Amino acid sequence: MSKEYTMGLAFGILTALIIFLIVRKFSRKNIKGQFDERQELVRGRGYKYACFTLLALVTLDLLIESLGVYERLAVTRELALFFMILVCVMVYALYCIRNDSYFGVGTDARTYRAVMWVVIVCNAFSGIAGLRKGAVVEGKLLFGPCASLLFCIAFCIIMITLAVKGRRSAEEAEDEI
């Protein structure tokens, strides 16, 4: 393990610990709220759709691997598997957001969003730093910097979806008045 990698890992763990302590100290409400029965049902359906998505993507991965296509692709299999996991997380998150089940009752959404933005920014810096050092080896995209950027993009999509859903809900509330 290289010295830079060890220092980066230690810095990441220390940063996560500091963020956790800050959020815990300044949060007036719990980040994790309680979910009502309707939300639990929606979340269950979201898990089901994410699971079926994962089954389809793993089947596709096995087919690609058995045909030897990964040798010709510009991505490593590790990065492809990480992408599949992110797609499943996105299916679950976007389904729950669409059906008003992403945040539980009593959840402090502002604190949650602030933590997500910090995670996005940290991953963006990590990914950009990795790209500067080189993200391609032997014609294949490396896992580290590309995974950070994929993670950043996925969480940006979640944050944009939350913002759009919040705006639509506010407009619907105004129309009712």
RAZI-V729498 format. One record per residue. PSI is psi in radians with two decimals (none if undefined). OMEGA is omega in degrees with one decimal (999 if undefined). D_LAST is the distance of its C-alpha to the last C-alpha in Angstrom with 1 decimal. Layout:
PSI;OMEGA;D_LAST
PSI;OMEGA;D_LAST
//
This chain:
2.26;-176.8;61.2
2.78;180.0;61.1
-0.72;179.5;60.7
-0.74;-180.0;57.6
-0.77;179.3;55.9
-0.76;178.7;56.7
-0.69;178.2;55.4
-0.73;178.2;52.2
-0.77;178.0;51.6
-0.73;178.5;52.3
-0.73;179.4;50.0
-0.77;179.3;47.2
-0.75;178.6;47.7
-0.74;178.1;47.8
-0.78;179.0;44.6
-0.71;178.7;42.7
-0.75;179.0;44.1
-0.77;178.5;43.0
-0.77;178.7;39.5
-0.79;-179.6;39.3
-0.70;178.2;40.6
-0.81;179.5;38.2
-0.74;-179.2;35.2
-0.67;-178.6;36.5
-0.74;-172.6;37.2
-0.10;179.8;34.0
2.15;178.4;31.5
-0.56;179.3;29.7
2.95;175.6;28.4
2.51;173.5;30.2
-0.65;-178.4;29.9
2.00;179.9;30.2
-3.05;177.1;27.7
2.55;179.1;27.9
2.38;177.1;26.7
3.13;-173.9;25.4
-0.74;-179.6;27.1
-0.74;179.5;24.8
-0.68;178.1;25.2
-0.70;178.0;28.9
-0.76;179.0;29.2
-0.76;179.7;27.5
-0.65;176.6;29.7
-0.74;176.3;32.7
-0.67;177.5;32.0
-0.75;176.2;31.6
-0.71;-179.9;35.0
-0.83;179.9;36.4
-0.68;178.2;35.4
-0.68;178.9;36.7
-0.79;178.6;39.9
-0.61;175.8;40.5
-0.76;178.9;39.9
-0.74;178.1;42.5
-0.75;179.7;44.9
-0.74;-178.2;44.7
-0.64;177.1;45.1
-0.68;175.8;48.0
-0.77;176.6;49.7
-0.73;178.5;49.3
-0.78;179.2;50.8
-0.67;177.8;53.7
-0.80;179.0;54.4
-0.75;179.9;54.3
-0.75;-177.5;56.5
-0.48;177.8;59.0
-0.07;178.4;59.3
0.47;-176.6;60.0
-0.46;-177.8;57.3
-0.49;178.2;56.4
-0.50;-178.1;59.6
-0.25;-179.9;58.5
2.76;-178.8;54.9
0.22;178.5;54.0
2.67;174.5;52.2
2.80;179.2;53.7
-0.60;178.7;53.0
-0.75;179.2;51.5
-0.67;177.7;48.9
-0.73;178.3;48.2
-0.70;176.9;47.7
-0.71;177.0;45.4
-0.73;178.6;43.4
-0.74;178.0;43.2
-0.77;179.0;41.9
-0.68;178.2;39.2
-0.73;179.2;38.1
-0.72;176.0;37.8
-0.71;179.5;35.8
-0.72;177.9;33.5
-0.83;180.0;33.1
-0.88;-175.5;32.1
-0.81;-177.2;29.8
-0.62;176.3;28.0
-0.77;179.4;27.6
-0.70;177.8;26.2
-0.80;-179.1;23.7
-0.58;-175.9;22.6
0.39;175.8;22.0
0.69;-179.9;20.4
0.29;-179.0;23.7
-0.74;177.0;25.2
2.42;176.2;24.3
2.98;177.3;24.8
2.22;179.3;22.8
0.16;179.1;23.6
2.40;175.8;25.0
1.59;-174.6;25.1
-0.56;-179.3;24.0
-0.77;179.1;24.9
-0.74;179.5;28.5
-0.80;179.4;28.8
-0.70;179.1;27.7
-0.75;178.3;30.2
-0.72;179.5;32.9
-0.69;178.2;32.3
-0.66;177.3;32.6
-0.74;178.3;35.8
-0.73;179.3;37.1
-0.83;-178.1;36.3
-0.76;179.2;38.0
-0.74;178.6;41.0
-0.61;177.8;41.5
-0.81;178.1;41.2
-0.74;179.3;43.9
-0.78;179.9;46.0
-0.74;179.6;45.7
-0.72;177.0;46.6
-0.69;177.8;49.5
-0.65;178.2;50.7
-0.62;178.9;50.5
-0.60;-180.0;52.6
-0.31;-179.9;55.3
2.09;-178.0;55.2
0.01;-177.8;53.1
2.20;175.3;55.5
2.22;-179.1;58.8
0.65;176.9;61.1
0.17;-179.3;58.4
2.45;176.6;55.8
2.33;-179.6;52.6
2.69;-177.7;52.9
-0.90;-171.0;50.6
-1.18;-176.6;49.9
-0.64;-178.6;48.4
-0.64;177.6;46.8
-0.71;177.8;45.3
-0.74;179.9;43.7
-0.68;175.7;42.3
-0.75;178.0;41.0
-0.77;179.0;39.4
-0.82;179.9;37.8
-0.77;-179.6;36.5
-0.79;-179.1;35.1
-0.51;173.2;33.2
-0.72;177.5;31.9
-0.74;177.7;30.5
-0.77;-179.0;28.9
-0.70;177.5;27.3
-0.74;178.5;26.1
-0.71;176.2;24.6
-0.71;179.7;22.8
-0.76;179.0;21.5
-0.78;179.3;20.4
-0.73;178.1;18.7
-0.72;178.8;17.0
-0.77;178.4;15.7
-0.73;179.1;14.5
-0.69;178.1;12.8
-0.71;178.6;11.0
-0.71;178.0;10.1
-0.66;177.9;8.9
-0.67;178.2;6.7
-0.66;-180.0;5.3
-0.56;179.8;5.4
-0.45;-177.2;3.8
none;999;0.0
//
